[in-house]
Amino acid sequence: MMRRLKFTPHLWPTLATLVAVPLLIALGQWQLGRAAEKQRGYAQFMQRGADPAIQLLAGDPEVWKLRVMQHRRIDVRGRYDGAVNFLLDNQVHEGVAGYFVYTPLRLEGQEAYLLVNRGWVAAGPDRRAPLSVEVPPGLMALSGVAALPPPPGIKLGENAPEQLAPNLIRLQRIELDQMADKYAGKLLPYELRLDPGSDGGFLRQWREPGSGHERNLGYAFQWFAMAVVVTLLYLFLNLRRDDSLK
């Protein structure tokens, strides 16, 4: 004769399950949202990348709107402000630690600045030693893509600048809104990722926005699977044989 089972939940396992399962589901949904966000970014990048380049003129109010300019190809003329270069730390290329090199560009005949991401350089064995970063003189004609700086990840502390040389500052993240204060609000709200064909840059192998959304989908599957496992484990551990039935 088959014995019947009865469900006898206990307080602490029940409370733990009630906390864990919604949390795991929320994490899975967050990863799905991240994947969708990356896919939208990729679609916008592909659409705007096919459009002709825009000549950047600071007098046009549209160029000050990030939502209008992000992922657009732009052409710009100006002179580098060689008095300061920024090194964005923790940028890895093919397993080698390095930096993205940023130099402000003053637009030709305009009271406006654009932060140019000139590409990647290796950090070298001694992080305390300043790098030699050359800044091209004279009027430059540059092409590239308007983009947000790389995401900073988890902020573990203040973005304290490290002065490596009179014209060289190392940063843990690029915060354009804070940098704009140095330029009296005349810093455009995006960076220019310099084309490989433009002069005066370093290694430029830019990742396409939206790449890696498959990884977020994989993470979402893992979180949802863990929620199912926790639920099944809770049910299994709280099922008992009902010996009261004869």
N, C-alpha and C positions, 0 to 999 in steps of 0.2 A: 504493500500500500504506500502511495506517494505521500510523504509528509508535507504539510503546508508550511510556508514561511510567513513570518510576521515582521513588520518594520518597526524597529525600536530605536529611534534616534536618541543620541545623547547630546547634552547641552553644548559642550565645547567643540566637538566635531561639527555640529550643526552651525554654530556661530562662525567657525573657521571657513566652512564651505560657503556660507552666505556672503562672506567677505571676499574669498578668493575667486569664486566663479564670476561675479560681476566685474571684478578687476581684470581678470584674464580676457573677458569678452570686450571690455573697454579698450584694452591694449590692442586687441586684434582689430577693432574698428578704427583705432587711431592709425594703425599701419595701413589699413585700406585707404584711409583719407590721405595719407602721405603718398601712396602709390597714385591715387587719382590726381593729386596736386602735381606730381612729377609728370604725369601724362599730359595734363593741361599745359604745363610749361613747355614740354617738348613740342606739342602741337603749335603753340604760339611761336616758338623759336623757328620751326620749319616754315610757318606761314610768313613771318616777318623777315626771315632770312632770304626769302625769295623776292622780296620787294627791293627796288633800287635804293641805293644808299642816300641818306639825308645829309645835306650840308648843314653842319651844326652852327647855328647863329643864336647867340644868347638873347638877342632881342625878341626872339619868337617865344611867347609864353608857353607854347606847347612843349618845348625842349626841357622845361623845368618840371614836367610831370612824369614821374617814374612809370606810371601805368601806360603812358603813351609811348615812351621811349624804350622800355625794356625789350631786349632782344633785337632791336632795330640795328641795321648796319648804318654807320655814320662816317662821314668824312669831316675832318677838322684841320684847321691851320692854326698854329700858335708857336709859342716858345716855352721850352721847359724851364721851370723854376728850379735850377740846380742847387739852390741853397738848402734844400731838404729832399731826402729820399726816404721812403718808408720800406722796411722789410717785414713782410707778413710771415710770421714764424710758423713752424710745424707743417710745411708743405712738402710732401714726399713724392718723388718721381722715381719709379722703377727701384724702389727700396732705398733710395738715397734721400736723406733729410736735407731740406733746403728752404728757400724763401721765394715768395713772389715779390718782385721789385716794383714799387709804386713811385711815380714822380708826377707832381702837379704840372699841368700845362696851362699857361695863360693864353686864352684865345686871342687870335690876332685882332687888334683894334677893338677889343671888348673888355669890359670889366667883369670877367668871369673866368673861373678855373674849372678844369676837368682833371680828375685823378686818373692817370694812365697806368694800367697794369702792363708792365713791359715784359713780363714773363718770369720764368723760374731760373734760379741759380742755386748751385750746391752750397751748403753752409760751411763746408770745410771741417777739418778735425778739431779746430779750436774755436768754439763759439764766441769766445771773448775777443778774438782777433777781428778787426773791422774788415769788411770786404771792400774791394776796389770796384766801385760802381761808377762807370763813366756816363756822363750826361751830354748828349749831342748839343752843340751850340747852334744858335741861329734859328731861323724860321723853319718849322717842320710841317710837312703835309702828311697827316696820319689817317689811317683807316682802321676800323675795327667794329666791335659790337658793343652796344650799351648793355651793361649787366650789373647785377648786384654783386658786391664782394662775396667771396666764399663764406658760407655760414660758419659762425664761430664755434658751434657745438656747445658743450656745457661750459658755462662761465664759472670758473673756479675762483675768480678774484678780480681785482681791478685790472683794467687794461693799462698798466703802468708802462709808459714808454721807456726804453733803454737807449741811452745815447751812446752809440758805438763809435761815432766820429762826429766832427762838427756838422756834417751834412748827412748823417746816416742815423736813423732811428728805427729800432726794432719794436714791433708791436705783436701782441697775441691775436688781435682782431682789428679789422678795419671798420670804424664807426663813422660813417660819412656825416651824420648829423652833428657829432661832436667836432669833427674836423672843420665843418662849415663855419664854426665860430672864429677860427683863425683867419678865415678869408672873408669876414664881414658878411656872411650869408651868401657869398657869390660863388660857392662851390656847387656844381651840378650834382644832383642826388643819385648818381650812378657812376660806375667806373667805365673806362674804355678798355676793353680787352683787345690789345694791339694785334692786328693781323700779322701772320708770319712774314708777309711780303713788305711790311713797313720797316723802315730803317730804325736803328737805335734800340732794338729790343734784345731779349735773351731767348731762352728756350720757350717756345709757345706751342703747346699741344693741348689746346683747350678741350675740356669735356663738354659734350652737348648737354644742355639742360634736359632733365627728365630721364637721363640714363640711370639705370639701376632700380627702376620701379618694380622689376621682377623680384628683387631682393625683399622689398617691402611686402609684396604678396606672399612670399615664403614665410616671412616673420608672422604675418597675420594668420596663416594656416597653423603655424606652431602654437600661437596663443589660443586659437579656437580649439585645437586638438587637446591642449592642456586643460582647458575648461571642461571638455567632454570627459577626459580621464579623471579629473578630480570629482566630477559628478558621479561617474560610475563607481569609483572607489568608495565614495561616501555611501552610496546605496548598498554596495557589497558588504561593507563593514558593519552596516546597521541592520542587515537582514539576519534573523535568527529562526531556527526551527521552532515551530509552535507545538510544544509538547503537551499543551493543555487539551488538544484534541485527541481523542481515543477512537 
